[in-house]
Amino acid sequence: MLDRFFYREKGLFLQSLHPLSALTYIAVLLGLVLMFNHPLYLLGLLAVTVTAIKAVDGIDAWKSFLKVSMGAAFVIIIVNAITVRAGETIIWHGPYIPVFGRLNVSMEAVCYGADMGLRLLDIMSIFCLYNFTIHPDRVLDLLSRFSFKSALVLSLAARMFPAMVSRLDSIREVQTARGVDFNTGTLKEKMGKYALLIKILLLTSLEDSMETAEAMYARAFGSGRRSHYVRDAWRPRDSICLAASLLALGAAIYGWAKGLGTFSFYPRLDCLIDGLTELVLLFAVIFLLSFPLILSWGWHNCPFIKSKI
Amino acid sequence: MKKLLSKILFWLGFAIIPVFLAVTISGKTSITREWGLTASIIILGAVGLMYLGFELDASSPREIALIAVLGAVGAAGRVAFAALPNVQPTTFIAIASGYVFGPTAGFMTGSTAALVSNFFLGQGPWTPWQMFAWGLAGSSAGIVKCFFPHIGRWGMVVFCFLWGYFFGWILNLWSWTTFVKPLNWQSFIAVCAASFWFDTFHAAGNAAFYLLFGPGFIKLLNRFKLKMIQKYEE
């Protein structure tokens, strides 16, 4: 059921990027979404993200993300509307509630809630993109250069995880063959039966961990500097994407320091477009962030570009 | 020396948050705008420092394999119970591991379970917060054991129950700093009220897990710990 949310290798352009440049691109998108609160900027970033999700063939899964985000955005709008007192344009005078005071709903608070709902959708979409673009193993591979022990713990656990789920099934079969019926009994009895499953799983896995440790000893783990080999090639496409992402980040930080891309909701809503520079920065950032998408289009449609990158 | 440094870095990860809160309350920061970004950076920094602490620690292959196994069991438990809203054995497993193997192992177990289960359930902006919250659950169990070695079964049941709420509140911090303005205690209470039933399910699940299987699990882990030490001495 859940497998349509996972990474699937489809040989697409964005999936072929080096994990470093793909991670940088996604991190820059995320950073910008957290930096800016201007609705137009958030919409622009959403457009880029959704186009990228389309490029990695994840639109079906994204629709489920959209539903979840809508629900959460609704909660955010409600929480903002009932707790914020800073707005001036009151659209509903509510009753007096102990703790919270008088329940007045202002238009500014509703707009702020909607804007934050948009930010939430942005963030969810970026993670949807992440899940479809980079294989977890490649990230761990990258991480193991800097912190090999933590990366080793994580890759061991990630490797054991599917094995454990299938082992859980076989332990259940063994128990069933011995006459344990998992569907009958009171809740307490049922929980007891399931607990036994987890206990057997833990016991056998702990025994196995000793063997893993011995195998690591046998391979001279921790005896000196760790050797590693490079599996991912760095290609021109990676340099271009990395440079575009970093330039976008630089432009965004420059604009942010100048106060662009921020929208003040209280006490009254700001003007949506506050001068030309705000729009110029928006287009510059969106253009730079679209670079990988343009390359993706070229890679799939134009043999010349494909041969060069 | 390296061991001391690793300990310092690990505890610095926890200290960074109260220090930052104190600075904020005293009004000596110039952060007025993006608290969502700031909070994410701080939580990433805290988790990063703790991992760095673990990295510098002279941990043996046995400890590494053990933590990986416990983390994977926690992750498998979370996925196995994914159908029930917020009832999962992960918090319980992190607490049990921290209680037996100490704060560092407890932290690593909790945070590994969070990260690895999200490989399969989907990574999100909540991942570092979950890593921190579950890691803290494991660490705090280790600390509780240091200070109250005879806490007893019911004491731990209450501890597990409380962690259901603490976990929810830590995750609420994320949505609160990122999506709500102004940041005051009223709005925080409103966010917590919205998640109250989820947290209660989580707390009740934790308490039930500990009540029913806690002592058996702890006995099993203790036996294994003894076995590990025995093997070292050979």
Interface residues (C-beta under 8 A of the other chain):
Chain A: L2 F5 F6 L30 G31 L34 M35 N37 A72 V75 I76 I78 V79 N80 I82 T83 V84 A86 V99 F100 Y112 G113 M116 G117 R119 L120 I123 M124 F127 C128 Y130 N131 P136 S147 K149 S150 L152 V153 L154 L156 A157 A158 M160 F161 M164 V165 L168 K188 M191 G192 A195 I198 K199 L201 L202 L203 S205 L206 D208 S209 M210 T212 A213 E214 M216 Y217 F221 G222 T262 F265 Y266
Chain B: R33 E34 G36 L37 S40 Y51 L52 F54 E55 S59 S60 P61 R62 I64 A65 L66 I67 A68 V69 G71 A72 V73 A75 A76 G77 V79 A80 A82 P89 M108 T112 A113 L115 V116 S117 F119 F120 L121 G122 Q123 G124 P125 S175 T178 F179 V180 K181 P182 N184 Q186 S187 I189 A190 V191 A194 A208 F209 L212 F213 G216 F217 L220 F224 K231
